[in-house]
Amino acid sequence: MLTIQSLREEREQIAAALDKRHIDARPDLDQILRWDAERRSTQAQLDDLLAQSNALSREIGSLMREGKRDEAEAIKVKTASFKEETAALKEQMQGIEQQMHDVLCTIPNAPHSDVVAGRNAEDNVETFRSGNAETLDRHAKPHWELAEEMDLIDFELGAKVTGAGFPFYKGKGAKLQRGLIQFFLQKADEAGYTEYIPPLMINAESGFGTGQLPDKEGQMYHMQADELFMIPTAEVPLTNIYRDAIVKEGDLPIKLCGYTPCFRREAGSYGKDVRGLNRLHQFDKVEIVQLSLPDESYALLNQMVEHIKGLLEGLELPYRILRLCGGDMGFTSALTYDFEVWSAAQERWLEVSSVSNFETYQANRLKCRYKGAEGKTHLVHTLNGSALALPRIVAALLENHQDENGIQIPAALAPFCGFERIDA
């Protein structure tokens, strides 16, 4: 959520940045600033009334000590009217603050200056590419055929037990999943991330803190009886560890990681784009999260990008990095890089990671702050990234590393799986 202070000081810059999302936020920004002026005026009136009331209370105490009860009682009548006015002003303040909050929640984060003003994925900017995005020979098979023939993944059984988008992994397919998770967690540990096993359900306050609510409520599985939501990513519980917290400046950056299943209702059900592992309702992912000092967050974002590059190079997969345009960015992000791996059999790019800097947007919602050397508190910057999401990684591994005799497991991954090949 944008801060009131930033709107006061940088209204024009924020409005111009939001133009990159093709959103004219100026009417809302101006309304918020009008409410802010009204709130501050009301606060001044309230402070003045409280000061007068306190002065009268002291006067009443003095008169009572002097035995001037009648004069003291006369002043008490006046303080009663002050209490009524004070209550009315507090109610007015609450109403103004609620209006400001409700509108602020509808305004996305202001994009970073490096973000271009595109409308959709076609306008994203490629910043890096590794490997050859080549098409396999005509005998190459897509991952869903390979998974079925080698008895690695059972999509029909998942549909029977639960529904479309909930596959069963079995045999070496399950071990491949487990090996990838261990590989990703080991690399995160080596990079200094503290591993957590977080809850798979969150409350509404946690969803609001990281921006899933109210923006993505329809995309989350909601347990109405308990008012809990299945997590769409480990980002949510991990970042919320520091909701309503003040951390020490010297403790930053704080680096967290966690493996979880992830649950998303928005998965589609038709066409090649959602076939097989391309889009699921439940999938496994390792997430990395950082809390940072504001002036260090973009250097840390670059470090996270390099970390994920290392994972993909270890898996020997062709990939590219895209800096998302304003029209394709997430609601809470200031700058996002997407990683896509090349699916040789499908002849298309598959997104496997998003790495984002949210600057103070999430921290303002979370009330996550640090205490500076001068003794004042400031909002941290939050960052996160998928390191990595498994379904499309598995799809790309099967498709790109297939040969006529089966699947060759990359050398860096094989020790975590316990095998070097999956034979046809």
Order of alpha helices (4+ residues) and beta strands (2+ residues): alpha-alpha-alpha-beta-alpha-beta-alpha-beta-alpha-beta-beta-alpha-beta-beta-alpha-beta-beta-beta-alpha-beta-beta-beta-alpha-beta-beta-beta-alpha-beta-beta-alpha-beta
